[in-house]
Amino acid sequence: MIKACIFDLDGVIVDTARYHFIAWKKLAEELGIDFTEKDNERLKGVSRMRSLDILLELGSLELPQQKKEELAQKKNENYRSYILKMTPDEILPGALDFIRELKNNDLLIALGSASKNAMTILDRLELTPWFDAIIDGTKVSAAKPDPEVFLKGAEALKVDPKNCVVFEDAEAGVEAALRGGMKCVGIGSAQTLGKAHLVVEGLNEMNLNKLNQL
């Protein structure tokens, strides 16, 4: 019996990928690294420091830890300058309708995101009050595919993981949900997210009936 839904943020409820790309590309240009949208796919669902490592690998650069931390902070400041201008009309199609349907049927809702900026984004989108629990990058130490973020979400909701469904757009996130003993709905391509119990293009394709068939 499904009692709770746990949502990733980026690519599921809102598309901040383009803001991440712009911020990483700006940093890459300053470092003299060619960074494409295809390269950006490798950063999906990955922590900020690991993303920086991938960027530096693309440019065959090795830097001391302190410098890397400075660059990661610089990227985050650039990114935050974009997300601070976000508005509720940037919520992805169907996301709010589906969340509203879940709440109307007494299902619990949590956020399970690696982003340390998740609260800022939810506040800008005016979505914060819809969530019964918010687990973001400030509350976890292990990156997906480790299931920590989703298990903490289930714990905060006081729901057994087997009664939770995770909504994810990244392969590492799907893997994390499965490792946590949860059902998973992939948002995006079935080719990439084929391990999920169900794959849809977006939350506009989800409803309570589909959820209960998992």
KOLSETI-148004 format. One record per residue (C-alpha): x, y, z; residue in three letters. Coordinates in Angstrom, 1 decimal, padded with zeros to 4 digits. Layout:
% KOLSETI-148004
+--------+--------+--------+-----+
!   east !  north !     up !  aa !
+--------+--------+--------+-----+
!      X !      Y !      Z ! ALA !
...
+--------+--------+--------+-----+
This chain:
% KOLSETI-148004
+--------+--------+--------+-----+
!   east !  north !     up !  aa !
+--------+--------+--------+-----+
!  000.0 !  000.0 !  000.0 ! MET !
!  001.4 !  003.4 ! -001.0 ! ILE !
!  001.4 !  005.9 !  001.8 ! LYS !
!  004.0 !  008.4 !  000.7 ! ALA !
!  005.7 !  010.0 ! -002.4 ! CYS !
!  009.2 !  011.3 ! -002.3 ! ILE !
!  010.2 !  013.7 ! -005.1 ! PHE !
!  013.6 !  014.7 ! -006.4 ! ASP !
!  013.5 !  018.4 ! -007.3 ! LEU !
!  015.6 !  019.2 ! -010.4 ! ASP !
!  014.1 !  017.7 ! -013.6 ! GLY !
!  011.0 !  016.4 ! -011.7 ! VAL !
!  009.3 !  019.4 ! -010.2 ! ILE !
!  011.3 !  022.2 ! -011.8 ! VAL !
!  013.9 !  022.3 ! -014.6 ! ASP !
!  017.0 !  024.0 ! -013.1 ! THR !
!  019.3 !  022.1 ! -015.3 ! ALA !
!  019.7 !  025.0 ! -017.7 ! ARG !
!  020.8 !  027.2 ! -014.8 ! TYR !
!  023.3 !  024.6 ! -013.6 ! HIS !
!  024.6 !  024.4 ! -017.2 ! PHE !
!  025.0 !  028.2 ! -017.6 ! ILE !
!  026.8 !  028.4 ! -014.3 ! ALA !
!  029.1 !  025.5 ! -015.0 ! TRP !
!  029.8 !  026.7 ! -018.6 ! LYS !
!  030.7 !  030.2 ! -017.2 ! LYS !
!  033.2 !  028.6 ! -014.8 ! LEU !
!  034.5 !  026.3 ! -017.6 ! ALA !
!  035.2 !  029.3 ! -019.9 ! GLU !
!  037.1 !  031.1 ! -017.1 ! GLU !
!  039.3 !  027.9 ! -016.8 ! LEU !
!  039.7 !  027.6 ! -020.5 ! GLY !
!  037.7 !  024.4 ! -020.7 ! ILE !
!  035.3 !  023.5 ! -023.5 ! ASP !
!  032.0 !  022.4 ! -021.8 ! PHE !
!  029.0 !  021.3 ! -023.9 ! THR !
!  025.4 !  020.3 ! -023.0 ! GLU !
!  026.4 !  016.7 ! -023.7 ! LYS !
!  029.2 !  017.1 ! -021.0 ! ASP !
!  026.5 !  018.6 ! -018.7 ! ASN !
!  024.5 !  015.3 ! -018.8 ! GLU !
!  027.3 !  013.7 ! -016.8 ! ARG !
!  026.7 !  016.1 ! -013.9 ! LEU !
!  023.0 !  015.2 ! -013.6 ! LYS !
!  022.2 !  014.0 ! -010.1 ! GLY !
!  025.8 !  014.4 ! -009.0 ! VAL !
!  027.2 !  016.4 ! -006.1 ! SER !
!  028.7 !  019.8 ! -006.6 ! ARG !
!  032.3 !  018.7 ! -005.8 ! MET !
!  032.0 !  015.6 ! -007.9 ! ARG !
!  030.7 !  017.8 ! -010.8 ! SER !
!  033.7 !  020.0 ! -010.4 ! LEU !
!  036.0 !  017.0 ! -010.6 ! ASP !
!  034.3 !  015.9 ! -013.8 ! ILE !
!  034.7 !  019.4 ! -015.3 ! LEU !
!  038.4 !  019.5 ! -014.4 ! LEU !
!  038.9 !  016.0 ! -015.9 ! GLU !
!  037.4 !  017.4 ! -019.2 ! LEU !
!  040.1 !  020.1 ! -019.1 ! GLY !
!  042.8 !  017.7 ! -017.8 ! SER !
!  043.3 !  020.0 ! -014.9 ! LEU !
!  044.5 !  019.1 ! -011.4 ! GLU !
!  044.0 !  021.7 ! -008.6 ! LEU !
!  044.6 !  021.8 ! -004.9 ! PRO !
!  041.5 !  021.1 ! -002.6 ! GLN !
!  041.3 !  024.7 ! -001.4 ! GLN !
!  041.2 !  026.1 ! -005.0 ! LYS !
!  038.5 !  023.5 ! -005.9 ! LYS !
!  036.4 !  024.6 ! -003.0 ! GLU !
!  036.7 !  028.2 ! -004.1 ! GLU !
!  035.6 !  027.3 ! -007.6 ! LEU !
!  032.7 !  025.2 ! -006.4 ! ALA !
!  031.6 !  028.2 ! -004.2 ! GLN !
!  031.9 !  030.5 ! -007.2 ! LYS !
!  029.8 !  028.2 ! -009.4 ! LYS !
!  027.1 !  028.1 ! -006.6 ! ASN !
!  027.0 !  031.9 ! -006.3 ! GLU !
!  026.5 !  032.1 ! -010.1 ! ASN !
!  023.8 !  029.5 ! -009.9 ! TYR !
!  022.0 !  031.2 ! -007.0 ! ARG !
!  021.9 !  034.5 ! -008.8 ! SER !
!  019.7 !  032.7 ! -011.5 ! TYR !
!  017.5 !  030.8 ! -009.1 ! ILE !
!  016.8 !  033.8 ! -007.0 ! LEU !
!  014.9 !  035.2 ! -010.0 ! LYS !
!  012.7 !  032.0 ! -010.4 ! MET !
!  008.9 !  032.3 ! -010.3 ! THR !
!  006.1 !  029.8 ! -009.8 ! PRO !
!  005.4 !  029.6 ! -013.6 ! ASP !
!  008.7 !  027.6 ! -013.8 ! GLU !
!  007.0 !  024.6 ! -012.1 ! ILE !
!  007.0 !  021.8 ! -014.6 ! LEU !
!  003.7 !  020.9 ! -016.3 ! PRO !
!  001.4 !  018.7 ! -014.1 ! GLY !
!  003.7 !  018.8 ! -011.1 ! ALA !
!  001.4 !  020.9 ! -008.9 ! LEU !
! -001.7 !  019.2 ! -010.1 ! ASP !
! -000.3 !  015.8 ! -009.1 ! PHE !
!  000.9 !  017.0 ! -005.8 ! ILE !
! -002.5 !  018.5 ! -005.1 ! ARG !
! -004.2 !  015.2 ! -006.0 ! GLU !
! -001.9 !  013.3 ! -003.6 ! LEU !
! -002.6 !  015.7 ! -000.7 ! LYS !
! -006.4 !  015.5 ! -001.4 ! ASN !
! -006.1 !  011.7 ! -001.0 ! ASN !
! -004.1 !  011.9 !  002.3 ! ASP !
! -000.8 !  010.8 !  000.9 ! LEU !
!  002.3 !  012.2 !  002.5 ! LEU !
!  004.9 !  014.1 !  000.5 ! ILE !
!  008.6 !  014.6 !  000.9 ! ALA !
!  011.4 !  016.1 ! -001.0 ! LEU !
!  014.6 !  014.1 ! -001.5 ! GLY !
!  017.1 !  016.2 ! -003.3 ! SER !
!  020.9 !  016.4 ! -003.3 ! ALA !
!  020.6 !  020.2 ! -003.9 ! SER !
!  021.7 !  022.5 ! -001.1 ! LYS !
!  019.6 !  025.2 ! -002.7 ! ASN !
!  016.4 !  023.2 ! -002.6 ! ALA !
!  014.7 !  025.3 !  000.1 ! MET !
!  015.5 !  028.5 ! -001.9 ! THR !
!  013.9 !  027.0 ! -005.0 ! ILE !
!  010.8 !  025.7 ! -003.2 ! LEU !
!  010.3 !  029.1 ! -001.6 ! ASP !
!  010.7 !  030.9 ! -004.9 ! ARG !
!  008.2 !  028.4 ! -006.5 ! LEU !
!  005.8 !  028.9 ! -003.5 ! GLU !
!  005.8 !  025.1 ! -003.0 ! LEU !
!  007.3 !  024.7 !  000.5 ! THR !
!  003.9 !  024.4 !  002.3 ! PRO !
!  003.0 !  021.3 !  000.2 ! TRP !
!  005.8 !  019.2 !  001.7 ! PHE !
!  005.5 !  017.2 !  004.9 ! ASP !
!  009.3 !  016.7 !  005.0 ! ALA !
!  012.2 !  018.2 !  003.1 ! ILE !
!  015.5 !  016.4 !  002.9 ! ILE !
!  018.1 !  018.3 !  000.9 ! ASP !
!  021.8 !  018.4 !  000.4 ! GLY !
!  022.3 !  020.1 !  003.8 ! THR !
!  020.9 !  017.0 !  005.6 ! LYS !
!  022.8 !  014.1 !  003.9 ! VAL !
!  026.4 !  013.1 !  003.5 ! SER !
!  026.1 !  010.3 !  000.9 ! ALA !
!  025.4 !  011.1 ! -002.7 ! ALA !
!  023.0 !  009.0 ! -004.9 ! LYS !
!  023.0 !  006.1 ! -005.8 ! PRO !
!  023.3 !  005.8 ! -002.0 ! ASP !
!  019.7 !  005.7 ! -000.7 ! PRO !
!  020.4 !  008.0 !  002.3 ! GLU !
!  018.3 !  010.9 !  001.1 ! VAL !
!  015.2 !  008.8 !  000.4 ! PHE !
!  015.6 !  006.7 !  003.6 ! LEU !
!  015.8 !  009.9 !  005.6 ! LYS !
!  012.7 !  011.1 !  003.8 ! GLY !
!  010.8 !  008.0 !  004.7 ! ALA !
!  012.0 !  008.2 !  008.3 ! GLU !
!  010.9 !  011.9 !  008.5 ! ALA !
!  007.4 !  010.9 !  007.3 ! LEU !
!  007.4 !  007.8 !  009.6 ! LYS !
!  006.6 !  005.6 !  006.7 ! VAL !
!  008.2 !  002.2 !  005.9 ! ASP !
!  010.3 !  002.5 !  002.7 ! PRO !
!  008.3 ! -000.3 !  001.0 ! LYS !
!  005.2 !  002.0 !  001.2 ! ASN !
!  007.1 !  004.9 ! -000.5 ! CYS !
!  007.3 !  005.8 ! -004.2 ! VAL !
!  010.2 !  007.9 ! -005.4 ! VAL !
!  010.0 !  010.2 ! -008.5 ! PHE !
!  013.4 !  010.6 ! -010.1 ! GLU !
!  014.9 !  011.9 ! -013.4 ! ASP !
!  018.5 !  010.5 ! -013.0 ! ALA !
!  019.8 !  007.0 ! -013.3 ! GLU !
!  021.7 !  007.4 ! -010.0 ! ALA !
!  018.4 !  008.5 ! -008.3 ! GLY !
!  016.5 !  005.5 ! -009.6 ! VAL !
!  019.3 !  003.2 ! -008.3 ! GLU !
!  019.1 !  004.9 ! -004.9 ! ALA !
!  015.4 !  004.4 ! -004.7 ! ALA !
!  015.7 !  000.7 ! -005.5 ! LEU !
!  018.5 !  000.2 ! -003.1 ! ARG !
!  016.3 !  001.8 ! -000.4 ! GLY !
!  013.6 ! -000.8 ! -001.1 ! GLY !
!  011.2 !  001.7 ! -002.6 ! MET !
!  009.1 !  001.8 ! -005.8 ! LYS !
!  010.3 !  004.3 ! -008.4 ! CYS !
!  008.8 !  006.3 ! -011.2 ! VAL !
!  011.4 !  007.6 ! -013.7 ! GLY !
!  010.8 !  011.0 ! -015.2 ! ILE !
!  012.3 !  011.1 ! -018.7 ! GLY !
!  013.7 !  008.5 ! -021.0 ! SER !
!  012.9 !  004.8 ! -020.6 ! ALA !
!  016.2 !  004.1 ! -022.3 ! GLN !
!  018.1 !  005.7 ! -019.4 ! THR !
!  015.6 !  005.0 ! -016.6 ! LEU !
!  014.6 !  001.5 ! -017.5 ! GLY !
!  015.2 !  000.1 ! -014.1 ! LYS !
!  012.3 !  002.1 ! -012.6 ! ALA !
!  008.9 !  000.4 ! -012.1 ! HIS !
!  007.3 !  003.0 ! -014.4 ! LEU !
!  008.7 !  005.7 ! -016.7 ! VAL !
!  006.8 !  008.8 ! -017.8 ! VAL !
!  007.9 !  011.9 ! -019.6 ! GLU !
!  006.7 !  014.2 ! -016.9 ! GLY !
!  004.4 !  014.5 ! -013.8 ! LEU !
!  001.6 !  015.7 ! -016.2 ! ASN !
!  001.3 !  012.0 ! -017.2 ! GLU !
!  000.9 !  010.9 ! -013.5 ! MET !
! -002.3 !  010.4 ! -011.5 ! ASN !
! -003.5 !  008.4 ! -008.5 ! LEU !
! -004.7 !  005.5 ! -010.6 ! ASN !
! -001.3 !  005.0 ! -012.1 ! LYS !
!  000.3 !  005.3 ! -008.7 ! LEU !
! -001.8 !  002.7 ! -007.2 ! ASN !
! -001.0 !  000.2 ! -010.0 ! GLN !
!  002.7 !  000.2 ! -009.1 ! LEU !
+--------+--------+--------+-----+
